[in-house]
Amino acid sequence: MKKKSSDASRLGGFALGHFGLSLVCYLAFAAVFEFSPYYPSILSSQAAVILISIGLMALYFPLGLFFGAVAPWARVSTPGELVRSTLTQCGIAWGWAALVLCSIPVFPLVMLLFWPTIVLAFPSSIFTLVWAGLLSSLGDAQFLWFFPTAFLAGLLPPLLFNLGNFLIGWAIEYPAEDIASTQAQKTDG
């Protein structure tokens, strides 16, 4: 039985998963770095910081698989829904990133926006800060590296989440036995 989802329910499912994942990651990192004696050595290792930033972003794929399996109201069913849902969520993320980046010259405003962004978009924030920092060492115009990294940080979570969501939805909708029986019927007929 195919259950139809709306754009609003898919956006709500992503927001719930995104904010939940961000909060859990933020609290886990705060606890680890507060109580771990290895905190300075972890942050001094460039490879560890890069792997952490990529690993945090990669968590969106299994999160999408999970939401697609347990929340049919938020499932992406067609390639068109996949594209529309991803672009809607990216647009919201890019709008927020633009607001934060444009508020940098106004110090009180940037501090008002920066900390909620760190907590509520922890994987994207870490990804942006790590990669912008690494890329800025390549040359001048260091601030400009925030724009492509913020673009990717706004694109990757919705894309990975919706891709996982779409794939599990497709697997639930079209189990392997159905595909095999359909192919067998085509060859017999």
Secondary structure, DSSP 8 states (H G I E B T S, - for coil): ------HHHHHHHHHHHHHHHHHHHHHHHHHHHHH-TTHHHHHH-HHHHHHHHHHHHHTHHHHHHHHHHH-GGG---SHHHHHHHHHHHHHHHHHHHHHHHHTTTSHHHHHHHHHHHHHHTHHHHHHHHHHHHHHHTTSS-GGGGHHHHHHHHHHHHHHHHHHHHHHHHHHHHS-HHHHHHHHHHHHH-
